[in-house]
């Protein structure tokens, strides 16, 4: 029993490392050749896991070979566009200027129900408002409204707004994010003092605290249903 448990743990770690070596992608964003590698890794891990008499190397070595092959194919895709187009495919336009492209729909095995679902998922109820629909190589469907129906942007109103960068989480579930403090050139004493002014003298009682590029701090305590947002730094200081 202990042998089976140990083999399962080792194969799990090996599979996890193999997937991590392939890079960060969601399952829905995997290219066809990447999906094949994932399925084969799962099969290779399952075989030695179920058969105690099968050496672990019979599962681990093929995993390494698959990761190497994946790296080679990925490198070729990055350096040779025709190979990438052949391996991964190209974006397919399913709707152009509000008109459904029947030929491309049939070629991509997408029916009208799938198309309407993608349009609704994009937050558009009326298909008459859709200008372009693109099926990406990874399987995602992107929907773009006609110009007359798109949301108004500040640029349309000739307004100038400051650029927004990524907010900086400083406390998560009561734990100080030291790397982000260093990145923001902030001290722990400043953080504790600022949180205390918002009614949280003990940071362990803070569920979430972050700082945006406008110098505003958002804080929420554990068990609280309310958040507090206030300015704690000048915008020119909130740069990281």
Buried (B, 14 or more C-beta within 10 A) or exposed (E): EEEEEEBBEBBEEBBEBBBEBBEEEEEEEBBEBBEEBBEBBEEBBEEBBEEEEEEBEEBBEBBBEBBEEBEEBBEEBEEEEEEBEEBBBEEBEBBEEBEBBEEBBEEBEBEEEBBEEBBEEBEBEEBEBBBBBBBBBBBEBEBBBBEEEEEEEEEEEEEEEEEEEEBBBBBBEBEBBEEBBEEBEBEEEBBBEBBEEBEBEEBEBBBBBBBBBBBBBBBBBEEBEEEBEEEBBEEEEBEB
